[in-house]
Amino acid sequence: MARRPSTVSVASFGSIKNLAELSHLTSASTFAPSPSAPNFPRSVPSTHFSSVQSTRVQDETADIDPDELFAKCTIPEVKAKQVQLRSDAEAKQEELRVMVGERYRDLLQASTSIISMSKSARRVQEAFQETKDAIASRQQPSRENRTSNVGKEDSHLQTLQVLSAHIKLLLDAPEYLWRLIEREKYFHATWLFMLARVVHRALSHDDDQDEDSWLNQGINIMEQFPLIQRQWETISHFRSQIVHRATLSLRIHEKSPEDTCATILTLHILESRPLTDTLTTYLSQRTRTMHTSVSKNSIITTTATPNSVPMTQTNGHPLGASKLVQLQEVKSSLLILVEVISRTVNCARNVFQSLRPTQPALAIRVLEQMHTESLAVSNSETALPLELALSTQTILSGLPSSSYFTLLPADIKSYKPYIELSSTSSSVPGHFLEDKLRTWFDQSCSILRDSLDRWLLELDSVKSVWNVRSSLRKWLLASGLVKTEQTALDTLFEEAIRKRVSAIWTDTIHRAKELFLKALSTLTASSGVVAEGMYIAYMYPNLFRLLPLTGSGPAVYEHPYQAYRTVLQSQLRCRTPRLQTFLNILEESAASLQKDYTRISLDQSSKCPCNLVEAYLPEAKAFYGTTSRMPSKLTRQKDTAPAMRNLIFLSRVAVEISLTSPFLDNIGCDEVVALQFRDKTGLLFDRIINRWREHTISSAISVYDDAKFHLTLSGLFFVCLARRPSPALMESLHALSTSLHSLGLTHHPSQLTSIASSLLSLFIDKFTRDMPNGDTGRNVQMLNDANFLRCLSLVWPSEILETSSLDRLIAALQSEVQSSGGHLQPDPEQAAKEYLMRTQMLLSALLPPTSSIRPAKEGGDKISALLTFGVPGADTTFLSAVELAKVSTRFPLLLVETR
């Protein structure tokens, strides 16, 4: 006979689902699953859904009539329907096989639980039937027996009420423990947990010899009330939860000393840890807090320069972030870190250290209050905060239906955790506390030092760094730390700030040096400096195009006015735009350093700002050497016109830096270093001027030599020309004067005078040595040139410019002219003076600042005040100082635009 295989219906799955939901509701009410309750997986509902779906498909398939199907559908459609039904059947069979394979154990357990529940329900039904029969068969008691049983029933009812109070506390404890843990009241949760443990022991540990025991009163707790054991198993899991959450809460540095003390006592009471171990745990958790704070702000990707100054700062924000936001983030991160240190140390002293002999430590006072039998009346010094002055009555009053717990026995309502004050585990020696705090403080300072150095790299200005320093010092004054700890932190702050400020200043000098050398590298022979005029329209060609339209408001004139003012100031200082660009590289960096130094000096809390200056002096001295040497390759270039323009520009830069620029005063070096710098730039200037002087003289002499042999010595022109210097000499002297003006030494008259006198003396020496012998006409013209040069030399003091070589040349030329039958001028010196009066503006650079020559005509007007070498006569025939080209006949036909 074949055995019928076991099957599982859809209804059985539904019942299993209902049982699982019922078990889930029971466990939610008691905060833990019951050991006897079946443990169903969460996938049962999904299985039930798939079973319902398969049932629905089967129902749809069952409604198909084969005769109707063959009547309505074609043979291919019938075959397709057959294939579909067969695939559905195979799929359902596979699904059933997988379900049975995966849920086999669950099905066995569910079937066992169903059988057990069926037996229990049958026993309950039989008990109800027996109760019904007993009530029906019971006779009416007599009045005497009724009176004697009243007392017994009242006593039994009271016992049941006391028992219900015990059970209610165990039932309410899990939910209230969760609330206390969520509110971070771990000390309250510890007290409630230990109270629940006492209640459970009072119910489970029953003694037959005790008259008041539950067994003697006819109640078998463990057999009749298995709920008690299940509830305790639920509550017992809270011990690890409380310890774990309390340990993690020690990382929160914002907590008050009272809350921290409550958390530490939680670990001490619940795990029986010595207070010394709880102190170690507390400090280790605060160390993790510091590491967490550092890691939150440690994402700093910097591309540092050689001086450890970042070019890119991210730290969690994008490039180009606001400097103010960046400063606030660095400041807040540092303040959080130092706040962790101060709060940790101060809180540890408040909890474990006695402030006065009459006032024990906070933790000791709480333990003493727990140790005493009754709450003693304490003064204001030893009074405990409300969150630490706990009792069982306080805990019970917070539970739901707290009035019901008045039925509990007195020993439970007056319960206090056992504390042994005489034990070493209930105290922390003072030397142990100080050693622990000192070690932890040193480790925290090391972490703070590394973080401070790294976070300050995000700040690229001394103003921002000093702002952080002010905030840290302000916090330090209100930190409440002891004097030694404040001194240690102050030293740490000052060293980090000093290091960062020195790095910023060093980088400023380093960048200025690089920019200055890069600018000087552009001064090559191929790129020569374009000659720059000192008039405004040439210096700033777009200046006058910025003028607003007529009728505009006064505000629109502000920008053109400021631009015009800046141009005038630059012109007054004889600084062209290119020269100003070179000098701005040095002056702006030095002004930035001076501004920072002034800000630091005004700070009263700054101990020694001179130390900050000494930190970057080596870089400043190296910068001095680089600036004073300048590129030597410029001085090795050939004496071409572009090269000489470069050298002249370089000499102007050297003069401006050493004499007029505030660079040396703002950079912060002493007088000895500044004097050495000026000496080096002076040597460079002299070397350049010597090369320029030789080049200028050779160019002027070559101009004179090329032009003097092409003089036209015939007709009226020769007669007129013989009365004045030759155009060749005037062209040479004008070239010398123009070259002197190109030096840009207008604001340095002493140097300009020295250079002009030496240049004129060298030209005269060159003129007298290279003068060849010629015919009579040329000798007469050379004699006029020599007389004019002698007149030009006489305006200088004799100790500056000698005329002996010219006197010998004039005597030799006069003898040659006389020997060849030529005619000499009657008064050559007066003719030379009159010609000098006419050309004094043209040759102004070759003349001294003052002269002994008096005007030929005492005019007394403004012109005589300007022309210090005399006012020429107006009745003299005009003669051009230089040889002019003949005007073309077509010149009047040219079209000239008029504006």
C-alpha positions in Angstrom: 0.0 0.0 0.0 1.5 3.3 -1.0 2.0 5.9 1.7 0.5 9.3 1.1 3.2 12.1 1.0 2.9 15.0 3.4 1.7 18.2 2.0 1.4 21.8 3.3 -1.7 23.7 2.5 -2.0 27.4 1.9 -4.1 27.7 5.0 -1.2 26.3 7.1 1.0 29.0 5.8 -1.5 31.6 6.8 -1.7 30.2 10.3 2.1 30.2 10.5 2.1 33.9 9.5 -0.5 34.7 12.2 1.6 32.9 14.8 4.7 34.8 13.7 2.8 38.1 14.0 1.5 37.1 17.4 5.0 36.1 18.5 6.4 39.5 17.2 3.7 41.4 19.2 4.5 39.5 22.3 8.3 40.1 22.0 7.7 43.8 21.3 5.7 44.2 24.5 8.4 42.5 26.5 11.5 43.8 24.6 12.8 40.3 24.1 11.6 37.1 22.4 10.2 34.4 24.6 12.2 31.1 24.6 9.1 29.0 24.1 7.8 31.1 21.3 8.5 29.8 17.8 11.1 31.7 15.9 9.8 32.3 12.4 11.8 33.9 9.7 10.7 37.1 8.1 10.5 35.5 4.7 7.3 33.6 5.6 5.0 36.4 4.5 6.6 36.5 1.1 6.1 32.8 0.8 2.5 33.2 1.7 2.2 35.8 -1.0 3.7 33.6 -3.7 1.4 30.7 -2.6 -1.6 32.9 -2.9 -0.4 33.9 -6.4 0.0 30.3 -7.4 -3.4 29.5 -6.0 -4.9 32.3 -8.1 -3.2 30.9 -11.3 -4.5 27.4 -10.5 -8.0 28.8 -10.1 -7.8 30.5 -13.4 -6.5 27.3 -15.0 -9.2 25.2 -13.4 -12.0 27.3 -15.0 -10.9 26.3 -18.5 -13.2 23.7 -20.1 -11.4 21.4 -22.5 -14.4 21.0 -24.8 -14.9 24.8 -24.9 -11.2 25.3 -25.5 -11.1 22.9 -28.5 -14.3 24.5 -29.8 -13.0 28.1 -29.7 -9.3 27.7 -30.3 -7.3 26.3 -33.2 -4.9 23.4 -32.8 -1.8 25.6 -32.6 -3.5 27.7 -29.9 -4.4 24.6 -28.0 -0.8 23.4 -28.2 0.4 26.8 -27.1 -2.0 26.6 -24.1 -0.7 23.1 -23.4 2.9 24.3 -23.4 2.0 27.2 -21.2 0.2 25.0 -18.7 3.0 22.5 -18.7 5.6 25.3 -18.0 3.5 26.7 -15.3 3.2 23.3 -13.7 6.9 22.7 -13.9 7.6 26.2 -12.4 5.2 25.6 -9.5 6.8 22.2 -8.9 10.2 23.7 -8.9 9.0 26.5 -6.6 7.5 24.0 -4.2 10.7 22.0 -4.2 12.8 25.1 -3.5 10.4 26.2 -0.8 10.4 22.8 0.9 14.2 22.6 0.7 14.8 26.1 2.1 12.0 26.1 4.8 12.1 22.5 5.8 13.4 23.2 9.3 11.0 26.1 9.7 8.1 23.8 8.7 9.2 21.2 11.2 9.5 23.7 14.0 6.2 25.2 13.1 4.5 21.8 13.0 6.0 21.0 16.4 4.8 24.4 17.8 1.4 23.8 16.4 1.2 20.4 18.1 2.4 21.9 21.4 -0.2 24.7 21.2 -2.9 22.2 20.4 -2.0 20.3 23.5 -1.9 23.4 25.6 -5.3 24.5 24.3 -6.7 21.1 25.1 -5.4 21.3 28.6 -6.8 24.8 29.1 -10.2 23.5 27.8 -10.1 20.6 30.2 -9.1 22.9 33.1 -12.1 25.2 32.3 -14.3 22.1 32.2 -13.0 20.9 35.6 -13.5 24.4 37.0 -17.0 24.5 35.8 -17.8 21.1 37.3 -16.1 22.0 40.6 -18.2 25.2 40.9 -21.4 23.3 40.0 -20.7 20.6 42.6 -19.6 22.9 45.4 -22.1 23.4 48.2 -23.0 26.7 49.8 -20.6 27.2 52.8 -22.0 28.0 56.1 -21.9 31.4 57.7 -19.3 30.4 60.2 -16.9 29.0 57.6 -17.5 32.2 55.5 -16.4 34.4 58.3 -13.3 32.4 59.1 -12.2 32.4 55.4 -12.4 36.2 55.0 -9.1 36.8 56.7 -7.4 34.1 54.7 -8.7 35.5 51.4 -7.6 39.0 52.3 -4.1 37.8 53.2 -3.9 35.9 49.9 -5.1 38.9 48.0 -2.5 41.1 49.5 0.2 38.6 48.7 -1.0 38.5 45.1 -1.0 42.3 45.0 2.6 42.4 46.2 3.5 39.8 43.6 1.8 41.8 40.9 3.8 44.9 42.0 7.0 42.8 41.5 5.9 41.6 38.1 4.8 45.1 37.0 8.2 46.5 37.8 9.8 43.8 35.6 7.3 44.5 32.9 7.8 48.3 32.9 11.6 48.2 33.3 12.6 47.5 29.6 10.7 50.3 28.1 11.8 52.8 30.8 15.4 51.6 30.4 15.3 52.4 26.7 14.0 55.8 27.5 16.8 56.5 30.0 19.4 55.3 27.6 18.1 57.5 24.8 18.1 60.5 27.2 21.7 59.5 28.2 20.8 59.1 31.8 23.0 56.1 32.4 23.2 56.5 36.1 19.4 56.3 36.4 19.4 53.3 34.1 22.0 51.6 36.2 20.0 52.1 39.3 16.8 50.8 37.7 18.7 47.8 36.3 20.1 46.8 39.7 16.6 47.4 41.3 15.1 45.0 38.7 17.8 42.5 39.5 16.9 42.7 43.2 13.2 42.2 42.4 14.0 39.2 40.2 16.1 37.6 42.9 13.3 38.2 45.4 11.0 36.3 43.2 13.3 33.5 42.0 15.2 32.7 45.2 12.5 31.2 47.4 13.3 29.6 50.8 11.0 26.9 52.3 12.1 27.8 55.8 11.0 31.4 55.5 7.5 32.0 56.7 6.9 34.8 54.2 8.3 33.0 51.3 6.1 32.6 48.2 6.0 28.8 48.6 4.7 29.0 52.1 1.9 31.3 50.8 1.0 28.7 48.2 2.6 30.3 45.1 5.3 28.6 43.0 6.7 31.5 41.1 8.9 29.8 38.6 6.2 27.2 37.6 3.1 29.4 37.7 4.7 32.5 36.3 7.3 31.7 33.6 6.9 35.3 32.3 9.1 36.4 35.2 12.1 34.5 33.9 11.5 35.7 30.3 11.3 39.3 31.4 14.5 39.0 33.4 16.2 37.6 30.3 15.0 40.6 28.4 16.3 43.0 31.1 19.6 41.3 31.6 20.6 42.3 28.0 20.5 46.0 29.0 23.6 45.7 31.1 25.9 45.5 28.1 23.9 48.2 26.4 24.3 50.6 29.3 28.0 49.9 29.7 28.6 50.3 25.9 26.6 53.5 25.5 28.0 55.0 28.7 31.6 54.4 27.5 30.8 56.0 24.2 29.2 59.0 25.9 32.5 59.8 27.6 33.8 61.0 24.2 31.3 63.9 24.3 33.4 66.8 25.7 30.4 69.2 26.0 29.0 67.3 28.9 28.9 68.9 32.3 31.0 67.5 35.2 27.9 66.2 36.8 26.9 64.2 33.7 30.4 62.9 33.3 30.5 61.9 37.0 27.2 60.0 36.6 28.6 58.2 33.6 31.8 57.3 35.4 29.9 56.0 38.4 27.8 53.9 36.0 30.9 52.0 35.0 32.1 51.8 38.5 28.9 50.4 39.9 27.6 48.3 37.0 30.9 46.6 36.2 32.6 46.9 39.6 35.5 48.7 38.0 37.8 50.6 40.3 37.7 54.4 40.0 41.3 54.4 38.8 40.2 52.2 35.8 37.3 54.4 35.1 39.7 57.4 35.0 41.8 55.5 32.5 38.8 54.7 30.4 37.6 58.3 30.5 41.0 59.7 29.3 41.3 57.1 26.6 37.8 58.0 25.2 38.7 61.7 25.2 41.9 60.8 23.3 39.6 59.2 20.6 37.6 62.4 20.6 40.7 64.4 19.8 41.7 62.0 17.0 38.1 62.2 15.6 38.3 66.0 15.7 41.6 66.0 13.9 40.5 63.5 11.3 37.4 65.6 10.4 39.6 68.5 9.4 42.7 66.6 8.2 41.8 66.5 4.4 44.3 69.2 3.5 45.8 68.8 0.1 48.6 71.3 -0.2 51.1 71.9 -2.9 53.8 73.5 -0.9 56.5 75.9 -2.0 60.1 75.4 -0.9 59.3 77.4 2.3 56.3 75.2 3.2 53.7 77.7 2.2 50.7 76.1 0.4 49.7 77.2 -3.0 46.4 75.3 -2.9 44.3 74.8 0.2 41.2 72.6 0.1 40.4 71.1 3.6 37.0 70.1 2.4 36.2 73.4 0.5 36.8 74.1 -3.2 39.5 76.1 -4.6 39.0 79.8 -4.4 36.9 79.6 -1.3 36.3 82.7 0.7 39.3 83.6 2.9 36.9 84.5 5.7 35.2 81.1 5.6 38.5 79.4 5.5 39.7 81.4 8.6 36.5 80.6 10.5 36.9 76.9 9.8 40.5 76.8 11.0 39.6 78.9 14.0 36.6 76.7 14.9 38.6 73.5 14.5 41.4 74.7 16.7 39.0 76.0 19.4 37.2 72.6 19.4 40.5 70.8 19.9 41.7 73.0 22.7 38.2 72.9 24.3 38.4 69.1 24.4 41.7 69.4 26.3 40.6 72.0 28.8 37.2 70.4 29.5 38.8 66.9 29.9 41.3 68.1 32.5 39.0 70.4 34.4 36.2 67.8 34.4 38.6 65.1 35.7 39.7 67.4 38.6 36.1 68.2 39.4 35.1 64.6 39.6 38.1 62.9 41.2 39.9 65.7 43.1 39.0 67.3 46.4 38.8 71.0 46.1 39.1 71.6 49.8 39.6 69.4 52.9 36.0 69.9 53.9 34.7 69.2 50.4 35.5 65.8 49.0 35.5 65.0 45.3 32.2 64.9 43.5 32.4 61.1 42.9 33.3 60.4 46.5 30.3 62.5 47.7 27.9 60.6 45.5 29.3 57.3 46.8 29.1 58.5 50.4 25.5 59.5 49.9 24.7 56.0 48.4 26.5 54.4 51.4 24.6 56.1 54.1 21.4 54.5 55.3 19.4 57.7 55.1 19.7 61.0 53.3 21.7 63.3 55.7 21.1 67.0 55.7 24.1 68.5 54.0 25.3 72.1 53.7 25.7 74.0 50.4 29.3 73.0 49.9 28.7 69.2 50.1 25.2 69.2 48.5 24.8 67.0 45.5 23.2 68.1 42.2 19.7 66.8 41.6 20.8 64.5 38.8 23.3 62.7 41.2 21.1 62.6 44.4 19.3 59.4 43.4 17.2 57.0 45.4 15.0 54.1 44.7 11.9 56.3 45.4 13.2 58.7 42.7 13.5 55.9 40.2 10.1 54.3 41.0 8.4 57.7 40.8 9.4 57.9 37.1 7.8 54.6 36.2 4.3 54.4 34.8 1.6 54.0 37.6 4.2 54.7 40.2 1.6 54.7 43.0 1.2 51.0 42.4 4.8 50.4 43.6 3.9 51.4 47.1 2.9 47.7 47.6 6.6 46.7 47.2 8.4 45.6 50.4 10.2 48.2 52.4 13.6 46.6 51.8 13.1 47.0 48.0 11.8 50.6 48.2 14.8 51.6 50.3 17.3 49.7 48.1 20.8 51.2 47.4 23.6 49.7 45.5 26.3 48.3 47.8 29.3 50.6 48.1 32.5 49.9 50.1 34.1 53.2 50.8 37.0 51.7 52.7 38.1 49.8 49.5 40.9 51.2 47.3 38.6 50.7 44.3 36.3 53.5 45.6 39.0 56.3 45.6 41.6 57.9 43.3 44.9 58.9 45.0 45.9 62.5 44.2 49.3 61.6 42.9 47.8 59.0 40.6 45.3 61.6 39.2 48.0 64.2 38.6 50.3 61.7 36.9 47.5 60.5 34.6 46.4 64.0 33.7 50.0 65.1 33.1 50.6 62.2 30.8 47.4 62.7 28.9 47.9 66.5 28.7 51.4 66.0 27.1 50.0 63.5 24.6 47.1 65.9 23.7 49.6 68.8 23.3 51.5 66.7 20.8 48.4 66.0 18.8 47.5 69.7 19.1 50.9 70.8 17.9 50.8 68.7 14.8 47.2 69.8 14.0 48.0 73.4 14.6 51.0 73.4 12.3 49.0 71.6 9.6 45.9 73.8 9.8 47.8 77.1 9.9 49.1 76.1 6.5 45.7 77.0 5.1 46.2 80.7 6.1 48.4 82.7 3.8 48.3 86.0 5.5 49.8 87.2 8.8 46.5 89.0 9.6 44.6 85.7 9.5 47.2 83.9 11.6 47.2 86.7 14.2 43.4 86.5 14.3 43.7 82.8 15.2 46.3 83.7 17.8 44.1 86.3 19.4 41.2 83.8 19.6 43.4 81.1 21.2 44.8 83.5 23.8 41.4 84.8 24.6 40.2 81.2 25.1 43.3 80.4 27.2 42.6 83.2 29.7 39.1 81.7 30.3 40.1 78.0 30.1 40.3 77.4 33.9 43.5 75.4 33.5 46.3 75.5 36.1 49.2 77.8 35.6 51.6 75.2 34.3 49.2 74.0 31.8 48.4 77.5 30.6 52.1 78.2 30.2 52.6 75.0 28.2 49.7 75.8 25.9 50.8 79.4 25.5 54.3 78.3 24.6 52.9 75.8 22.1 50.7 78.5 20.5 53.5 81.0 20.3 55.9 78.6 18.7 53.4 77.5 16.0 52.3 81.1 15.3 55.9 82.3 15.1 56.8 79.4 12.8 53.8 80.2 10.5 54.4 84.0 10.4 58.1 83.4 9.7 57.1 81.1 6.9 54.7 83.6 5.4 57.3 86.4 5.6 60.0 84.2 4.1 57.7 83.1 1.3 56.9 86.8 0.6 60.5 87.6 0.3 61.1 84.4 -1.7 58.3 85.3 -4.2 59.5 88.9 -4.5 63.0 87.7 -5.2 61.7 85.3 -7.9 59.5 88.0 -9.5 62.3 90.5 -9.4 64.8 88.1 -11.0 62.2 87.2 -13.6 61.7 90.9 -14.4 65.4 91.4 -14.7 65.8 88.4 -17.0 63.6 90.3 -19.5 66.4 92.9 -19.8 68.3 91.2 -22.6 70.1 92.7 -25.6 67.4 91.5 -28.0 64.5 92.9 -25.9 66.1 96.3 -25.1 64.2 98.8 -23.0 62.1 101.2 -24.9 63.0 104.8 -24.1 60.3 106.2 -21.9 59.4 109.9 -21.7 58.4 111.6 -18.5 55.5 113.5 -19.8 52.1 112.3 -18.8 50.6 111.7 -22.3 53.5 109.4 -23.1 53.5 107.6 -19.8 49.8 106.9 -19.8 48.3 107.3 -23.3 44.8 106.2 -22.3 44.6 108.5 -19.3 42.7 111.4 -21.0 40.4 109.0 -22.8 38.8 108.1 -19.4 37.3 111.5 -18.9 33.5 111.2 -18.5 31.0 113.0 -20.7 29.9 116.5 -19.9 26.9 116.7 -17.5 27.8 113.5 -15.6 27.6 113.4 -11.8 30.6 114.2 -9.5 31.1 110.5 -8.6 32.2 109.6 -12.2 35.1 112.0 -11.9 36.7 110.2 -9.0 38.4 107.5 -11.0 40.0 109.8 -13.6 41.0 112.2 -10.8 42.7 109.4 -8.8 44.5 108.1 -12.0 45.7 111.6 -12.9 46.9 112.1 -9.3 48.8 108.9 -9.4 50.5 109.8 -12.7 51.5 113.2 -11.3 53.0 111.6 -8.2 54.9 109.2 -10.4 56.1 112.0 -12.5 57.3 114.0 -9.5 59.3 111.0 -8.4 60.7 110.6 -11.9 59.3 107.1 -12.2 58.2 105.7 -15.5 55.6 102.9 -15.6 58.3 100.3 -16.3 60.5 101.5 -13.5 57.5 101.6 -11.2 56.6 98.0 -12.1 60.1 96.9 -11.2 60.1 98.8 -7.9 56.6 97.7 -7.0 57.8 94.1 -6.8 60.2 95.1 -4.0 58.2 97.9 -2.3 54.9 96.1 -2.1 56.5 93.0 -0.5 58.4 95.2 2.0 55.3 97.3 2.7 53.4 94.1 3.4 56.0 93.0 5.9 56.1 96.4 7.6 52.3 96.4 7.9 52.3 92.9 9.5 55.1 93.9 11.8 53.3 97.1 12.9 50.1 95.0 13.6 52.2 92.6 15.7 54.0 95.4 17.6 50.7 97.0 18.5 49.5 93.8 20.1 50.1 94.1 23.9 50.1 90.3 24.3 53.0 89.8 21.9 56.1 89.1 23.9 58.9 89.6 21.5 58.0 90.6 17.9 61.8 91.0 17.3 62.1 87.2 17.3 59.7 87.0 14.4 61.9 89.4 12.4 65.0 87.5 13.3 63.4 84.3 11.9 63.2 85.7 8.3 66.4 87.8 8.4 68.5 85.2 6.7 66.2 85.1 3.7 66.1 88.9 3.7 69.9 89.1 3.7 70.0 86.6 0.8 67.5 88.8 -1.0 69.7 91.8 -0.4 72.6 90.0 -2.0 70.6 88.9 -5.0 69.2 92.4 -5.5 72.5 94.2 -5.0 74.4 91.8 -7.4 71.6 91.8 -10.0 72.2 89.8 -13.2 75.9 90.1 -14.1 75.2 88.9 -17.6 73.8 92.4 -18.4 77.1 93.9 -17.6 78.9 91.5 -20.0 76.8 92.5 -23.0 78.3 94.3 -25.9 78.1 98.1 -25.9 75.2 98.3 -28.3 72.4 100.9 -28.0 69.8 98.3 -26.6 72.4 97.0 -24.2 73.2 100.5 -23.0 69.5 101.3 -22.5 69.2 98.1 -20.4 72.2 99.2 -18.3 70.9 102.7 -17.8 67.5 101.3 -16.7 69.4 98.9 -14.3 71.3 101.8 -12.9 68.1 103.7 -12.3 66.6 100.7 -10.5 69.8 100.5 -8.3 69.7 104.2 -7.5 66.0 104.2 -6.6 66.3 101.1 -4.4 69.2 102.4 -2.4 68.3 106.1 -2.1 64.6 106.9 -2.5 62.7 103.6 -2.2 61.2 102.7 1.3 62.3 99.1 0.6 65.2 99.1 2.9 63.3 100.7 5.8 60.3 98.4 5.5 62.2 95.1 5.0 63.4 95.3 8.7 67.2 94.9 8.4 69.6 96.7 10.6 71.8 99.7 9.6 74.9 97.6 9.0 73.1 95.4 6.5 71.4 98.4 4.8 74.8 100.1 4.5 76.4 97.1 2.9 73.5 96.9 0.5 73.9 100.6 -0.5 77.6 100.0 -0.9 77.0 97.1 -3.3 74.4 98.9 -5.3 76.7 102.0 -5.4 79.5 99.9 -6.9 77.1 98.4 -9.4 75.9 101.9 -10.3 79.5 103.2 -10.7 80.4 100.2 -12.9 77.4 100.8 -15.2 78.0 104.6 -15.3 81.7 104.0 -16.3 80.6 101.8 -19.2 77.9 104.3 -20.2 80.3 107.2 -20.0 82.8 105.5 -22.3 80.1 104.5 -24.8 78.6 107.9 -24.8 81.9 109.7 -25.3 82.9 107.4 -28.1 79.5 107.9 -29.8 79.8 111.7 -29.4 83.4 111.8 -30.7 82.4 109.6 -33.7 79.5 112.0 -34.5 82.0 115.0 -34.4 84.6 113.2 -36.5 82.0 112.2 -39.1 80.6 115.7 -39.4 83.5 118.1 -39.1 85.1 117.0 -42.4 82.0 117.9 -44.4 81.8 121.5 -43.4 81.0 123.9 -46.2 83.6 126.6 -46.0 82.6 128.9 -48.8 80.5 132.0 -49.1 78.5 133.7 -46.5 77.7 130.5 -44.7 81.4 130.0 -43.8 81.7 133.6 -42.6 78.7 133.1 -40.3 79.8 129.7 -39.3 83.3 130.9 -38.4 81.8 133.1 -35.7 80.3 130.2 -33.7 80.9 126.5 -32.8 80.4 124.0 -35.6 77.1 122.0 -35.9 79.2 118.9 -35.4 80.2 120.0 -32.0 76.7 121.1 -31.0 75.3 117.8 -32.2 77.9 116.0 -30.1 77.2 118.2 -27.0 73.5 117.8 -27.5 73.9 114.0 -27.6 75.9 114.2 -24.3 73.1 116.3 -22.7 70.4 114.0 -24.0 72.3 111.0 -22.6 72.6 112.7 -19.2 68.8 113.3 -19.1 68.2 109.7 -20.0 69.9 108.7 -16.7 66.8 109.9 -14.8 68.8 111.5 -12.0 66.9 114.7 -11.8 66.0 114.1 -8.2 69.7 113.3 -7.4 71.5 116.6 -8.3 74.7 115.7 -6.6 75.2 112.5 -8.6 74.0 114.1 -11.8 76.5 117.0 -11.3 79.4 114.6 -10.7 78.5 112.5 -13.7 78.0 115.6 -16.0 81.4 117.1 -15.0 83.3 113.9 -15.5 81.5 113.3 -18.8 82.4 116.8 -20.0 86.0 116.4 -18.8 86.4 113.1 -20.6 84.9 114.6 -23.8 87.3 117.5 -23.7 90.3 115.2 -23.1 89.1 113.1 -26.1 88.6 116.2 -28.2 92.0 117.6 -27.5 93.9 114.2 -28.1 92.1 113.3 -31.3 92.3 116.8 -33.0 94.1 116.4 -36.4 95.9 119.1 -38.4 93.9 120.6 -41.3 93.7 123.5 -43.6 93.3 127.1 -42.5 89.5 127.0 -42.7 89.1 123.9 -40.6 91.6 125.2 -38.1 89.6 128.4 -37.6 86.4 126.4 -37.0 88.2 124.0 -34.6 89.5 127.1 -32.8 85.9 128.3 -32.4 84.9 124.9 -31.1 87.8 124.8 -28.7 86.9 128.4 -27.4 83.3 127.3 -26.9 84.4 124.2 -25.0 86.7 126.3 -22.9 83.8 128.7 -22.1 81.7 125.7 -21.2 84.4 124.4 -18.9 84.9 127.8 -17.2 81.3 127.7 -15.8 82.4 124.7 -13.7 84.6 125.2 -10.6 88.3 124.9 -11.4 88.8 122.0 -8.9 86.1 120.0 -10.7 87.0 120.7 -14.4 90.5 121.7 -15.7 91.0 123.7 -18.9 94.8 123.3 -19.3 94.5 120.9 -22.2 92.1 123.3 -24.0 94.4 126.2 -23.4 97.3 124.4 -25.1 95.1 123.4 -28.0 93.8 126.9 -28.5 97.3 128.3 -28.5 98.4 125.8 -31.0 95.5 126.4 -33.3 96.0 130.2 -33.1 99.6 129.9 -34.1 98.7 127.6 -37.0 96.0 130.1 -38.3 98.4 133.0 -38.0 101.2 131.2 -39.7 99.0 130.3 -42.6 97.8 133.9 -43.0 94.3 133.4 -41.5 92.3 136.0 -39.6 91.4 135.6 -35.9 88.2 136.8 -34.2 88.8 140.0 -32.2 87.1 138.7 -29.0 86.5 134.9 -29.1 85.7 134.5 -25.4 82.8 137.0 -25.6 81.4 135.3 -28.7 81.5 132.0 -27.0 79.7 133.4 -23.9 77.0 134.9 -26.1 76.5 131.6 -27.9 76.3 129.8 -24.6 73.5 132.1 -23.6 71.6 131.1 -26.6 72.2 127.3 -26.1 72.0 127.1 -22.3 68.6 125.4 -22.4 69.7 123.0 -25.1 72.8 122.0 -23.1 71.3 122.3 -19.7 72.5 118.9 -18.5 76.2 119.9 -19.2 75.9 123.0 -17.1 76.4 123.2 -13.3 73.4 124.1 -11.1 74.8 127.6 -10.4 77.0 129.8 -12.4 79.1 132.9 -12.0 78.2 134.3 -15.3 75.9 137.3 -15.0 73.3 138.3 -17.6 74.6 140.6 -20.4 71.5 142.8 -19.9 70.0 143.4 -16.5 66.4 142.8 -17.4 65.1 142.0 -14.0 62.1 140.1 -15.5 61.1 136.4 -15.1 63.1 135.3 -18.1 66.4 136.4 -16.5 65.5 134.3 -13.4 65.1 131.3 -15.6 68.1 131.8 -17.9 70.8 131.8 -15.2 73.6 132.1 -17.8 72.3 135.3 -19.3 69.5 136.5 -21.6 70.7 136.8 -25.2 70.2 140.0 -27.1 67.0 140.2 -29.2 68.7 142.4 -32.0 71.0 139.6 -33.0 70.5 137.8 -36.2 69.1 134.3 -35.6 71.5 131.5 -36.2 70.4 127.9 -35.8 72.4 125.9 -33.2 72.4 122.8 -35.5 72.6 122.5 -39.3 69.1 122.2 -40.7 68.0 120.7 -44.0 66.7 122.9 -46.8 62.9 123.1 -46.9 61.3 121.4 -49.9 59.3 123.5 -52.3 56.4 121.0 -52.0 56.2 121.3 -48.2 53.3 123.8 -48.2 51.3 121.3 -50.4 51.2 118.7 -47.6 47.8 118.1 -46.1 48.0 118.4 -42.3 45.0 117.3 -40.2 43.8 120.0 -37.8 42.1 119.1 -34.5 
